Amino acid sequence: MMDGSSSGDENEDVISDSDSDTSSSTDINDDSEQSGIGVNNDTETRQDNVERLDSEVKIENEEDDDVLKALMRERTKCREHPPDIHSDDFVVDISFHPEENIIAAATITGDVILHKYTNESTEVINTLEVHTKACRAVEFSKDGNTLFSTSKDKSIVLCDVNTGRMKLFYDNAHENPLYCLLILDENRIASGDDNGVVKLWDLRKKDPIWSLKEMDDYVSCMISTEAKKYLVCASGDGTITSIDIGARKLHIQSEMYEEELTCIGTMRSETKLLVGSSKGIFYLFNWGEFGYHSDAFPGPKLAINCLLPVTENIAVCAGEDGALRATHFFPHRHLGVVGQHQFSVESLDISGSGELIASCSHDQTIKFWNIKYFEDIQVDGKKKAKKKEVNHNLPSSKCSNASDFFSELY
């Protein structure tokens, strides 16, 4: 950085020199005219140099001001998402509190750890030692007062979020280790195990309402809609199984696919069921018509472990390579990379506000990604997608071409 006072003295010296040169030049003016030499041109050149020096000093000072302003802006700028959470144990599942800035992490040791977060920091606010083996699923109730968890130890536990105390305990809820859990309403939950058994529970009763065994492998994921008419399950045996909740019987089971069906989500105002598979293929079913898919799309060419619809048209999926990818399904476009982990991603969840998603990975880290910009994405179905779009990194990604992805989408 140039010092302002020294620059000024320098300029004064230059100006005084040029003045003395101008006065002396008058003495030889006649001679110069006779000889054809333009002495006044030297004076003008010196004056130009003075003006250029002043200009350079001014520009440099302006540049310094811009740098300082940029540094100050960066220091005062709020983070767009909370910092990473580093866990001592492998995190199997995560769940956002519906109203408060709290995220629950289910660990392989059987504990559920509650973290409070802001855009500047995270802190552990409670550790619930609820299971004796790996906790495989965790979920907050709709009001956020109760935390549900299930485990490889075959139990289902309900804990009070505020006190950490156990409210309800189902020991040996299944004959086989439990894999997934779904809260239907304030009184009913569904559970699925490693052997394809699904049970429906009324929390006011000790035993399950009913139990069905229609799948030959683990129940990977379960979902329902606001109407709660069907309970839809994906399985490692390659089927989608729909259960009529009211009639308590099988509704329909799909044809068997060649790969494991690993994750599901609803889109388009719950009229479409999106299914992810172990071969990286997405399948779309019309809701209620689960016998065979209505459409199929190529995905990342590796196992899709989890998916998360974030708008009516866009879902984020993650798998073995640690990348979180966004895909627009209506029309179909691969938008790009939302974020990345070092190793395989196990679970995704979205905050109550819809602005953040969180992901947990084999790297024992929970990461947050701000996805508010998804609200502004509009894809032109008439415009042909370009191959390079799949490599675009979205604004939530840490990669350098984050500004590129909006091109060719509108």
matplotlib code that plots the C-alpha trace (Angstrom):
import matplotlib.pyplot as plt

x = [0.0, 1.3, 1.6, -0.5, 1.8, 5.0, 3.1, 2.1, 5.7, 6.8, 4.2, 5.3, 8.9, 7.9, 5.7, 8.5, 11.0, 8.7, 8.2, 11.9, 12.4, 9.6, 11.2, 14.7, 13.3, 12.2, 15.8, 16.6, 13.2, 14.5, 17.4, 15.0, 12.7, 15.6, 16.9, 13.4, 13.4, 10.0, 11.2, 7.6, 6.8, 9.1, 7.1, 3.8, 5.3, 6.4, 2.9, 1.3, 3.5, 2.4, -1.2, -0.6, 1.1, -1.8, -4.2, -2.2, -2.1, -5.8, -6.6, -4.4, -6.0, -9.4, -8.3, -7.1, -10.4, -12.2, -10.1, -10.7, -14.4, -14.4, -12.6, -15.0, -18.0, -16.6, -16.0, -19.5, -21.2, -23.5, -22.8, -25.4, -25.5, -24.2, -20.7, -20.1, -20.8, -18.0, -19.2, -17.1, -19.2, -20.7, -24.0, -26.7, -29.7, -30.6, -33.7, -34.5, -36.7, -39.8, -39.6, -36.4, -32.8, -32.1, -31.0, -30.9, -28.2, -28.7, -25.4, -24.0, -23.5, -27.2, -27.2, -29.2, -27.3, -29.2, -27.3, -28.4, -27.2, -26.8, -25.1, -22.0, -21.8, -23.2, -23.3, -24.4, -27.4, -28.2, -27.2, -29.9, -28.5, -31.6, -30.5, -28.0, -27.2, -27.0, -29.8, -31.0, -33.8, -34.7, -37.6, -39.3, -43.0, -44.9, -45.0, -41.3, -42.0, -41.2, -38.3, -38.9, -36.1, -35.6, -32.7, -30.9, -31.7, -35.4, -36.8, -38.8, -38.3, -40.1, -38.3, -39.3, -37.3, -37.2, -36.3, -34.6, -36.7, -38.1, -41.9, -42.6, -40.6, -41.4, -38.9, -38.6, -41.0, -40.0, -38.5, -35.7, -33.7, -35.7, -34.6, -37.0, -39.7, -42.5, -44.8, -48.3, -50.0, -50.0, -51.1, -49.9, -46.5, -45.3, -42.1, -40.2, -37.5, -34.7, -36.9, -39.6, -42.2, -44.2, -46.1, -48.6, -48.7, -51.2, -49.3, -52.2, -51.8, -49.2, -49.2, -49.2, -52.5, -51.4, -48.4, -47.8, -45.1, -45.2, -41.5, -38.6, -35.9, -35.4, -37.9, -35.7, -38.1, -41.8, -44.0, -47.6, -49.5, -51.7, -54.7, -53.0, -54.9, -51.8, -48.6, -46.0, -42.8, -39.7, -37.6, -34.3, -36.1, -36.8, -40.5, -42.8, -45.5, -48.6, -50.7, -54.3, -54.1, -57.8, -58.5, -55.2, -54.3, -52.1, -53.2, -50.8, -47.3, -45.2, -43.3, -39.9, -37.1, -33.6, -32.0, -32.7, -35.2, -33.5, -35.5, -38.8, -40.4, -43.6, -43.7, -46.2, -48.6, -48.3, -49.5, -46.2, -44.0, -40.2, -38.1, -34.3, -32.4, -29.1, -28.2, -28.7, -32.0, -35.0, -38.5, -41.7, -45.0, -48.4, -49.7, -52.1, -50.8, -47.8, -47.8, -45.3, -43.5, -44.8, -41.4, -37.7, -34.7, -30.9, -29.2, -25.6, -24.7, -24.1, -26.2, -28.7, -28.8, -31.3, -33.4, -35.2, -37.8, -37.2, -39.7, -42.6, -40.2, -36.8, -35.3, -31.8, -30.2, -27.0, -25.1, -21.8, -19.5, -20.5, -22.0, -25.4, -27.0, -30.1, -32.4, -35.4, -38.0, -40.7, -39.2, -36.2, -32.9, -29.8, -29.1, -25.8, -24.0, -25.5, -22.7, -20.2, -18.7, -15.6, -17.4, -20.8, -23.9, -26.3, -29.2, -30.7, -33.3, -34.8, -35.4, -38.8, -38.2, -37.2, -34.0, -31.5, -30.8, -28.5, -26.5, -24.6, -21.9, -19.4, -16.9, -18.7, -19.7, -23.1, -23.0, -25.6, -26.4, -28.5, -30.9, -33.2, -32.1, -34.1, -37.2, -35.9, -35.1, -37.3, -36.5, -37.6, -39.0, -38.7, -35.0, -32.8, -30.5, -26.8, -24.5, -22.3, -25.2, -24.7, -21.3, -22.5, -22.0, -24.8, -24.4, -24.5, -21.5, -18.0, -16.7, -15.6, -18.1, -21.1, -22.2, -22.3, -25.3, -28.0, -27.0, -29.1, -31.8, -34.3]
y = [0.0, 3.5, 6.0, 9.1, 11.7, 10.5, 10.4, 14.0, 15.1, 13.3, 15.0, 18.4, 17.8, 16.8, 20.0, 22.3, 20.8, 21.3, 24.9, 25.6, 23.9, 26.1, 29.3, 28.4, 27.4, 31.0, 32.1, 29.9, 30.2, 32.2, 29.8, 26.9, 28.5, 29.2, 25.6, 24.2, 22.4, 22.4, 23.1, 23.7, 20.1, 19.0, 21.1, 19.7, 16.1, 16.8, 18.2, 15.1, 12.9, 14.8, 14.4, 10.6, 10.2, 11.9, 9.7, 6.5, 7.4, 8.0, 4.7, 2.7, 4.3, 3.5, -0.1, -0.4, 0.9, -1.7, -4.5, -3.2, -3.0, -6.5, -7.8, -6.1, -7.4, -11.0, -10.6, -9.3, -11.6, -14.2, -17.9, -19.4, -22.6, -24.0, -25.5, -29.2, -31.5, -34.0, -37.1, -39.5, -42.4, -43.4, -41.5, -43.8, -41.4, -37.7, -35.7, -32.0, -30.6, -29.2, -25.8, -25.3, -25.2, -28.7, -31.8, -35.4, -37.9, -41.6, -43.4, -46.9, -47.2, -46.8, -43.2, -40.3, -37.0, -33.7, -30.8, -27.1, -25.1, -21.6, -20.3, -19.7, -22.7, -26.1, -27.6, -30.8, -30.2, -33.8, -37.4, -40.0, -43.5, -45.3, -48.5, -51.2, -51.7, -49.4, -46.9, -47.1, -44.6, -41.4, -39.0, -36.1, -36.0, -33.3, -31.0, -31.6, -32.7, -36.4, -38.2, -41.7, -44.1, -47.7, -50.0, -53.2, -54.3, -54.7, -52.0, -48.8, -45.9, -42.7, -39.9, -36.5, -34.0, -31.4, -33.7, -36.6, -39.0, -42.2, -41.9, -45.3, -48.4, -51.4, -54.1, -56.9, -55.0, -57.3, -60.8, -59.4, -56.2, -53.1, -51.1, -48.2, -46.2, -43.9, -41.6, -41.6, -39.3, -38.5, -42.0, -44.3, -45.4, -48.1, -50.1, -52.4, -54.9, -56.8, -59.7, -57.8, -57.6, -54.4, -53.6, -50.8, -49.5, -47.5, -45.7, -46.1, -49.9, -52.3, -54.6, -53.8, -53.4, -55.6, -57.3, -58.2, -60.2, -59.5, -58.8, -61.2, -58.8, -55.8, -52.9, -50.1, -47.2, -46.4, -43.5, -42.3, -39.2, -36.7, -38.9, -41.9, -44.3, -46.4, -47.3, -47.8, -49.7, -50.2, -53.4, -54.9, -57.7, -55.2, -54.6, -51.7, -53.0, -50.9, -51.7, -50.5, -48.9, -48.8, -52.4, -53.6, -55.8, -55.8, -53.3, -54.1, -55.3, -54.3, -56.5, -57.5, -55.3, -56.6, -54.2, -53.3, -50.4, -48.3, -45.1, -43.4, -39.9, -38.2, -35.4, -33.3, -32.8, -36.4, -37.7, -39.2, -41.7, -41.4, -44.5, -44.8, -48.0, -49.7, -49.4, -45.7, -45.7, -43.6, -45.0, -42.9, -44.4, -42.8, -42.7, -45.6, -47.4, -49.3, -52.4, -51.0, -47.7, -45.0, -43.7, -44.4, -42.1, -42.8, -41.5, -41.4, -44.9, -46.1, -47.0, -44.3, -44.7, -41.9, -39.3, -36.1, -34.2, -30.5, -28.9, -30.2, -30.9, -31.3, -34.0, -34.4, -37.9, -39.2, -42.4, -44.3, -41.6, -39.0, -36.5, -34.9, -34.4, -32.4, -33.6, -31.9, -34.5, -32.5, -32.2, -34.4, -32.6, -33.4, -30.0, -30.7, -31.2, -29.7, -30.8, -33.5, -35.8, -37.9, -41.2, -42.7, -40.8, -42.6, -40.2, -36.8, -34.6, -31.1, -28.4, -27.2, -24.0, -25.8, -23.7, -26.3, -29.9, -32.0, -35.1, -37.7, -39.9, -42.7, -39.9, -39.4, -35.9, -34.1, -31.4, -28.6, -27.2, -24.1, -24.8, -21.7, -21.0, -24.0, -21.8, -19.8, -22.6, -22.9, -25.5, -25.1, -28.5, -27.5, -26.9, -29.8, -30.6, -30.5, -33.2, -30.8, -29.8, -32.9, -31.6, -28.2, -27.5, -25.6, -22.6, -24.8, -26.7, -25.7, -26.2, -23.3, -23.3, -22.6, -19.7, -21.7, -23.9, -21.4, -21.2, -23.2, -23.9, -21.1]
z = [0.0, -0.9, 1.9, 1.2, 2.7, 1.0, -2.3, -1.9, -1.2, -4.2, -6.3, -4.9, -5.9, -9.4, -9.7, -8.4, -10.8, -13.7, -12.7, -12.6, -15.9, -17.4, -16.2, -17.5, -20.8, -21.5, -21.6, -24.5, -26.2, -29.1, -29.7, -29.5, -32.0, -34.3, -34.0, -34.4, -31.1, -29.1, -25.6, -24.4, -25.3, -22.4, -20.0, -21.2, -20.9, -17.3, -16.4, -18.0, -15.8, -12.7, -13.6, -14.3, -10.9, -9.1, -10.9, -10.1, -6.4, -6.4, -8.2, -5.9, -2.8, -4.2, -4.8, -1.3, 0.0, -2.1, -0.6, 2.9, 2.3, 0.9, 3.9, 6.2, 4.3, 4.6, 8.3, 9.0, 6.5, 8.1, 7.2, 4.9, 6.9, 10.2, 10.4, 10.2, 13.2, 13.8, 15.6, 17.7, 16.4, 13.0, 12.4, 10.9, 10.7, 11.3, 12.0, 12.2, 14.9, 13.2, 14.9, 16.8, 15.5, 16.8, 14.9, 16.3, 15.3, 15.7, 16.3, 15.8, 19.5, 20.2, 21.5, 20.1, 20.3, 20.2, 18.7, 18.7, 15.8, 14.4, 11.3, 13.5, 15.8, 16.9, 20.4, 22.0, 24.3, 25.3, 24.8, 25.1, 25.9, 24.6, 22.8, 23.4, 19.7, 16.6, 16.5, 12.9, 12.7, 14.5, 14.0, 15.8, 16.4, 14.5, 17.5, 18.3, 21.9, 21.4, 19.8, 18.3, 17.7, 16.7, 16.8, 15.8, 19.4, 18.2, 20.4, 19.8, 22.2, 22.7, 24.7, 25.9, 24.0, 26.8, 29.7, 27.9, 29.9, 28.3, 27.7, 26.1, 25.5, 23.2, 24.0, 21.3, 19.1, 16.2, 16.1, 13.9, 14.1, 13.1, 10.1, 9.6, 11.4, 10.2, 12.3, 10.8, 13.3, 17.0, 18.0, 15.3, 14.0, 11.6, 11.8, 9.4, 10.0, 8.4, 7.4, 5.6, 8.4, 8.8, 12.0, 12.8, 16.4, 18.4, 21.1, 23.5, 23.4, 24.5, 21.4, 17.7, 15.9, 13.1, 11.5, 7.8, 6.1, 2.4, 1.6, 1.5, 2.5, 4.7, 4.6, 3.5, 3.7, 4.4, 3.4, 3.5, 2.4, 4.3, 3.7, 5.4, 3.2, 2.1, 3.7, 1.0, 1.6, -0.4, 0.1, -0.6, -2.4, -5.3, -4.7, -3.7, -1.4, -0.6, 2.5, 2.9, 6.4, 7.0, 5.9, 7.4, 4.4, 1.3, -1.3, -4.1, -4.6, -7.6, -10.0, -8.7, -9.9, -10.5, -7.9, -4.3, -3.9, -1.3, -0.7, -1.6, -1.5, -2.8, -5.3, -7.3, -4.3, -3.3, -6.7, -7.6, -5.8, -6.5, -5.9, -5.8, -6.4, -5.8, -9.5, -9.5, -11.4, -10.5, -10.9, -10.8, -9.9, -10.0, -6.4, -5.8, -8.9, -7.5, -9.7, -12.2, -12.7, -15.1, -15.9, -15.2, -15.3, -15.2, -12.1, -10.9, -12.0, -8.5, -5.5, -4.3, -0.5, 0.2, -1.6, -0.4, -2.4, -1.7, -4.1, -6.1, -9.0, -7.5, -5.3, -3.9, -3.8, -2.3, -2.4, -2.4, -3.8, -1.1, -3.5, -3.0, -6.5, -7.4, -10.1, -11.7, -12.6, -14.4, -16.9, -16.2, -15.8, -13.7, -12.1, -10.4, -7.2, -4.0, -1.7, -1.0, 1.7, 1.6, 1.9, 1.3, 2.5, 4.8, 5.4, 4.4, 6.1, 5.5, 8.1, 9.0, 7.2, 4.0, 3.7, 5.0, 4.3, 6.4, 5.4, 7.4, 6.1, 6.8, 7.5, 10.8, 9.8, 9.6, 7.0, 6.3, 2.9, 2.2, -0.6, -0.6, -4.2, -5.4, -5.1, -8.1, -10.5, -13.5, -16.1, -19.7, -20.9, -24.5, -24.3, -24.8, -21.8, -22.3, -21.1, -19.2, -16.9, -14.8, -13.8, -12.6, -9.0, -7.3, -5.0, -1.9, -3.1, -2.1, -5.7, -7.7, -10.6, -8.4, -10.6, -13.8, -13.1, -13.8, -17.4, -19.9, -17.3, -17.9]

ax = plt.figure().add_subplot(projection="3d")
ax.plot(x, y, z, "-o")
ax.set_aspect("equal")
plt.show()
